[in-house]
Amino acid sequence: MLNNHARLVHFFSVAKQVGGRKKLQKMIYILQKCQMPFAEKFEFHFYGPYSEELTLRVEELCNLHLITENKEDKGNYFRYNYEITPEGIGFVEQFDLDMPDFSQHVELLQAKSSRFLELVSTMCYFDTLARHEVEAKVHTVKPKQKYTDEEIAEAWDFIDMLQKGLAVSAQS
Amino acid sequence: MAYKDEQLHEEKVFKDPVHRYVHVRDRVIWDLIATPEFQRLRRIKQLGTTYLTFHGAEHSRFNHSLGVYEIVRRILFNFEDRPNWDESERLLSLCAALLHDLGHGPFSHSFEKIFNLDHEAFTQKIITGDTYVNRILERVEPGFSQKVADVIAKTYENKLVVSLISSQIDADRMDYLQRDAYYTGVSYGHFDMERILRVMRPTDDQVVIKQSGMHAVEDYIMSRYQMYWQVYFHPVTRSAEVILTKILHRAKDLYKEGYAFRLEPQHFITFFEEKVALEDYLRLDESIVYYYFQLWQEEEDAILSDLCERFMNRRLFKYVEFNPLLQIQEWMELHGLFQKAGIDPVYYLEVDSSSDLPYDFYRPGEEGERLPIHLLLPGGELKELSRNSDIVEAISGKRRTDHKLYFPADTLAACTDDEIKHRIYEILYGQGGKTHAE
């Protein structure tokens, strides 16, 4: 009961603040790909992996005042920022979640742009393919983003680093 | 003539209560409909447990799949000779529309949750694996089955083709809203689809709507909103879904404990072990599930037999509104009280939230997290729907969400410990709850 909600609130307690809905979607998806036990179901959409279940659950958390959503005017678009509330901290303390420590992952993800995370999550989505097939797929499904070879190489390094990070926290 | 171009000597039609007729001329489509994998969809209800609330809702995934195909066929008829539409993508679009739900199993949502399955993954496997469907698609041209699978997975290079069956105004939704409204008998869910089809325009990567068609789209968005709350999220349907999930959960737990079922549940074993092969998946349909539920009513395990009897005879759980923030302590206390009363809370107490449902609202996609519906303005500019429509803006703003607590009121009423029963009633119904419950 509500364990999936509690896991998300726990994520916000680790992340403190998340800048943007797209970034939130990609962060949870990448964490899921790093074997973190988030249950939300993702499908491929126009902008990469997206979970309607996650969107709805975040709305529920906002309506329960466990997290807050603030609309920020960025000039040519609005960005929705999320932050945990004291009620959220109290809520999650009542659950025995047994979550691995993913604070390092979150720190790494927070430092990246949502464009970059869109690339990483798309590459992770096709993780059953060979590397060269993944790269071809990125250009097929995201022609308008025009990702460069340098960005793709950086994304591979980033994925490797996340996987190594997982190994470190699993050992500790 | 190449197989992909073969036409039937005479057009075939299926009489359909929603679209009047479904027209088939392509040999490939006719052959796909005849495959065992597609015929299996006749034995899977479109709305799962909703028939326990709206008794007319017995329609199948087969009806719906034909409906989606028919809508795409009509859209493409209107697209002929329009800029941005590549006629060589026609057969691919029709095949993807027809087969988009091929991987659905019986009561998909509950099965996926308990057995860790993914119906989209099975759709891919059926289309690209060793199946009748695959053999037909590969006759069209080598690699064609993968293209169909890519369109359904939304990873195909031509996004316009993808958007026909997977966007916020697609053939899938337009069919299920109307079909579900028709079969449930509700007065919501109706909109002027013919008008929408006439104002749809292909662009390089999506279908857009001419501005003059905005009001027809508003109606469609309103239908979607009303159907969500009135049909898809009906609390009684959710109660049946909760019991169904608990049956599967209990049966799986018993199997893991080595319980000796009276009849070996052969069809379920790979599901219990979470090692489901494609052939196991394809042979499980609703008729098989009902067969086991019927048998399990006679099982020695009191929980399994009770849950099955409840589901088969519509003796559902009752519900109360639940606020997870304010009532989390009470929830924990309820767990203890149920145990003391001899009612296992694992199988008889559940909180169900709006996010547990596989349906969605319209999303304006302000941050590019999801592609919205775009209106095509007279000058050729595109504008997101809610920026032009006050109605859509109003219902795509702050969301209504909901949590309900489900429990077996009849079992509680039979509890002989008055003190425990009184406290449970107090939590469920508030102060004076006993009076309320009685």
Boltz contact constraints between the chains, C-beta under 6 A:
constraints:
  - contact:
      token1: [A, 1]
      token2: [B, 351]
      max_distance: 6.0
  - contact:
      token1: [A, 2]
      token2: [B, 324]
      max_distance: 6.0
  - contact:
      token1: [A, 2]
      token2: [B, 351]
      max_distance: 6.0
  - contact:
      token1: [A, 20]
      token2: [B, 367]
      max_distance: 6.0
  - contact:
      token1: [A, 21]
      token2: [B, 367]
      max_distance: 6.0
  - contact:
      token1: [A, 21]
      token2: [B, 369]
      max_distance: 6.0
  - contact:
      token1: [A, 22]
      token2: [B, 367]
      max_distance: 6.0
  - contact:
      token1: [A, 22]
      token2: [B, 368]
      max_distance: 6.0
  - contact:
      token1: [A, 22]
      token2: [B, 369]
      max_distance: 6.0
  - contact:
      token1: [A, 25]
      token2: [B, 369]
      max_distance: 6.0
  - contact:
      token1: [A, 44]
      token2: [B, 154]
      max_distance: 6.0
  - contact:
      token1: [A, 44]
      token2: [B, 155]
      max_distance: 6.0
  - contact:
      token1: [A, 45]
      token2: [B, 370]
      max_distance: 6.0
  - contact:
      token1: [A, 46]
      token2: [B, 371]
      max_distance: 6.0
  - contact:
      token1: [A, 47]
      token2: [B, 368]
      max_distance: 6.0
  - contact:
      token1: [A, 50]
      token2: [B, 370]
      max_distance: 6.0
  - contact:
      token1: [A, 52]
      token2: [B, 360]
      max_distance: 6.0
  - contact:
      token1: [A, 53]
      token2: [B, 355]
      max_distance: 6.0
  - contact:
      token1: [A, 56]
      token2: [B, 355]
      max_distance: 6.0
  - contact:
      token1: [A, 57]
      token2: [B, 355]
      max_distance: 6.0
  - contact:
      token1: [A, 59]
      token2: [B, 399]
      max_distance: 6.0
  - contact:
      token1: [A, 59]
      token2: [B, 401]
      max_distance: 6.0
  - contact:
      token1: [A, 60]
      token2: [B, 355]
      max_distance: 6.0
  - contact:
      token1: [A, 60]
      token2: [B, 401]
      max_distance: 6.0
  - contact:
      token1: [A, 63]
      token2: [B, 401]
      max_distance: 6.0
  - contact:
      token1: [A, 64]
      token2: [B, 325]
      max_distance: 6.0
  - contact:
      token1: [A, 78]
      token2: [B, 366]
      max_distance: 6.0
  - contact:
      token1: [A, 94]
      token2: [B, 328]
      max_distance: 6.0
  - contact:
      token1: [A, 140]
      token2: [B, 157]
      max_distance: 6.0
  - contact:
      token1: [A, 141]
      token2: [B, 155]
      max_distance: 6.0
